[in-house]
Amino acid sequence: MQYDILYNDIFHWDGFGGLLKLASGSCILRVVKCRKKDITIAKPYIIITEDTLDDSSEPKNKLSIRSCCAHIATCVTQQFSIDPKRMFWLEYYPESIYGINSEKVIPEQYEVVTFTWDANKAFHPSFRVLKSPVWDQVKTIHYELTLKQEAKPK
């Protein structure tokens, strides 16, 4: 799949707390616009969000992307001039290994998030697990973007 990268980095959003900056934070944000010659794609914008990592140079976010996804979606659609009806919003959760002997595994997962939109603001997120064959295409794009971000000089 061919796509243009619109953003592939740490994204910071302002919260609602005024001077206290309540609910502000950061996440890893990847925004691409898919393109196919001579074909109109109904939802050409793929947006993948993920929590920042503990070993990141950025401070660990105290708020998860899940808890702020509607606010983040509002900020992203406004900042990048994206029509919410034309985007595919995803949250990515990497594989998690736990247990005394690391015997338990929660596999990596992509969740599709849909919102109710009113006055250009996102409300009432709804979540569902992304399945194949779309999962395979999203995983490929996400992997390519991750490699590009890691290759950037710091």
N, C-alpha and C positions, 0 to 999 in steps of 0.2 A: 504494500500500500504506500502510495506517495503522500507526503504531508509536508507542510511548512511549520517550522517551530516558531511559535509566537513568544513562548516563555519557558525556561527550563532552569529554575534556580530556587533559592529560598525566597519565599513571599512573606512579607510582613503586613499585617492588617491592624488598623486602629480599632479599638474597642468602643464601647458606648459610655465609658466612665469619665469623659472630660479630662480634667487634670490628673485624675487617678489612673486613667487608661485601663479601666476594668474591661476584661474580656479581649484585650489586645493580645497578639501573639504572632507566631510564625509557623510556617509549614513548608514542605517541599511541594512546589507547584510545577506542573508540566502542562502546557497548553499547546495543542497542535491543531492545525486546520488541514483536514484531509482533502485531497484533490484527485479527481479522475477526469481524464479528458472526455469531453462531450457528455458527461453524466452529472446531473445535479444530485448532490448528496443531501438527504433530508436533515441530518444532524452532522455537519462536517467538523464541528469543534469537539475534540476529545480533551477533557480536562481531568487530570489525575492528581489527586492530592494525597499526601502522606505525612504522618507526624515526623518531626525532626528526630534524628537519632541521638542517643545519649553521648556518643563519642564525637558529635559534630562540633565544629568551632562555634556554632551558635548556641546560646543558652537553651537548655531543654525547656520545651514548651510546657507550661503547667496546664494548659487547656488542650484537649484533644481536638483533632479536626472534626470528629463526630459531634462534639458538643457545640462547635461554632460553625458547622457546615453551611447553614443558611446565611449567616453573616458573611462568611468567606465567599460564597457564591454571589452574593449581592455585590461585594467589592470587586470581584474578578470580572463579572459581566459589565460593570460600569467602567472599570479601568481599561478593559480591552475591547469595549464596544461590541459585545457579543449578545446576540438575540438569544434569550434563554430557551426559546423553542427550538433552537438549532444546535443545542449542545448536549453532549453525553457526559454527565458528571460522574466521576468515580472516586472512591476512596480505596487506597491500597494499604493492606496490612501484611507485612512480611511474615515468613514462617517464624514460629515461636517454639522453642524447645524448653521444656521445664521438667521438674521432677527431681528427686534425690539423685538419681543416676542419669539424668537427662534422657529418660526413657519415654517421655510423653512429647508429642508433636502436634501443634496446631498448624495446618498447612497455610501457605500464603493464600491471600484472598483479595479479590476485587469486589467491591460492592457498588452497585449502581444506585445513585441517589437521585430521586425526583423531588421536585419542590412545587408548591403552590406559589404563584407569582401574583403580587398585587402592587401596583404603583412602582414597578421596577425593583421590588424587594422580594427576596425569597423567604418563604415561611413553610412550616410543616413538612420537614424532610421525611421521605419514605425510602426505606432501604431494601434492597434485594441482592442476593449473591449473583455475580456475573457467571454465566456458564459458557461452555464451548458452543459454537465455534468462534463467537465474538471474543471469548476469553483469550484464545490463541492469538488473535490479531492484536488485541490490547497488550498482551504480554510481550509480543515482539516490539511494538512501539515503545513500551515502557523500558524494556531492556536497552534498546538503542539510545534512548534519551538519558538513561542512567550512565551509560558509558561515555556519552558526550559531556555530561555534567562532571563526571569524575576526571575527565581528561583536561578540563579547563584549569588554567593556572590559578592558584589561590592568591 
